[in-house]
């Protein structure tokens, strides 16, 4: 099961920036996955998967690449499917 805070796509971006904002949000269940919000809308319904050797830090919300080799649980992520 995949999950993400549904309000994060809009609430973490100022209203003036929503039209052009690109935001990455960690999946709340799978540490190897993230969701991508562009202009206040989720890019797709299924999460994106980090490449092997990287993971998403718990609670990550930001504009930089969410996949990090420094994240805990990095050894669990194989980069193929969830």
N, C-alpha and C positions, 0 to 999 in steps of 0.2 A: 504494500500500500504506500502511496506517495502522498505527501501533504505539504502544504505551504500556507503561511498566513495570508489569507485572501486580501486583507487590507494593505499588506506591505507594498503592493504594487503602486498604490496611490499615496498612502499616508507617509511614506518615507521620502517623498520628493516634494519640494515646495510647489505650490500651485503654479507659479510662474514658469517653472522648469518642466512641468509634466508633459508639455507638448513635444519636447525633444529628449527627455530623459531616457537613459538606458540603465536599468538597475538589475543586478544579479542578487537572488535571494536563495539562501540555503534551503534545501528540502528538510523538513522537520523530522523525517523518519530515516531517510537514506543519506549517510554521510558522503556518498560518492556522487550525489546528484544535486542539481540546482535548477532554479527556474529563472527565466529571463523576461523582464518586463520592459516594454518599450512604449513610451507615450501613454502610460497609464493602463496598458493592456498586456496580458500575458502573451508571449510570442507563440506558445503552443501548450497543449494540455498535458503532455507527457514531459517529465523533467529531462534536462540535458545531463549527460554522464561525463564525469571528469576522466581524463586519460589515466591509464595505469600509473601507479606511483604517486598519485596526487589524491587529495580529498578536499572537502569543503569544511571549513571550521564551523562548529556549531553556532547557529544564530547569525551567520554572515549575511550582511546586507550592504551592498556597495556597488561602485561602478567599475572597480578593477576586476581582473580575472579571479573568479572565486576558487578555482582549483589551485591548491598549494601543496608543495612537497613537505611543508612544515606542519601541516594539519595532523592532529591525532587521527588514528584509524587509517592512515595512508596505506598500511599493509593490507587492508581489507578490499581496497578498490583495484579492480583488474582492468577497468576501462572499456569493457565490451558491452555487457548488458546488465540491467539491474534486476 
